[in-house]
Amino acid sequence: MSEISDLLLTLLLNQGAALLAGVLFFAALGVPLPATLLLLATGAFVRHGVLPVVWTVLAAWLGAVLGDASSYGLGRWGAHRLPERLTTGPAWQRASTLFVRWGASSVFVTRFLLTPLALPVNLLAGSTHFGFSRFLLAVVLGEAVWVALFVGLGYTFADRWEWLAQFAGDLVGVLLGVVVLGVGAFLLLRRAQRADEHSA
């Protein structure tokens, strides 16, 4: 485990819910912090009676939701400050098109299953002016699943939560790879179909 993770675990024991809410807030803004690891540790600490379950879980959920809402705001009011070649390029346009198609579903799934994509999805939601109420509903539900799932796993496997954190990280990496390959294959097929239509 890294020194930062060790430090945050120590602070979690001492500061409890406030520290957890802060970490999840900044993680949602893209700061590379071990949010999932802390949720698993929280579950273990709750089981051992070190942290209170209700306030800690509520603080975690609220921190994650506020962080997502803030990164949505960055996308909505900050996208125009990005270089024009980036926001008008084909990659950005394809990502925007995919987001518009999947919308709230992509927001919901990236809260707990494909978490590395959560920040880009938040920024896309804001920059495409996706309805904030729909975004927030998907975030509220998705973050509730994420917090409940990982705190619950940490509680259930309190003696093996560190191993579980490693496994969860590996699993998310595999799932992300599958999604990237699937989207790439889909785009290649679409391009091939369009080429066939033009040549016909």
Secondary structure, DSSP 8 states (H G I E B T S, - for coil): --HHHHHHHHHHHHHTHHHHHHHHHHHHTT----HHHHHHHHHHHHHTTSS-HHHHHHHHHHHHHHHHHHHHHHHHHHGGGS-HHHHTSHHHHHHHHHHHHHHHHHHHHHHHTSGGGHHHHHHHHHHTT--HHHHHHHHHHHHHHHHHHHHHHHHHTGGGHHHHHHHHHHHHHHHHHHHHHHHHHHHHHHHHHHHHHHH-
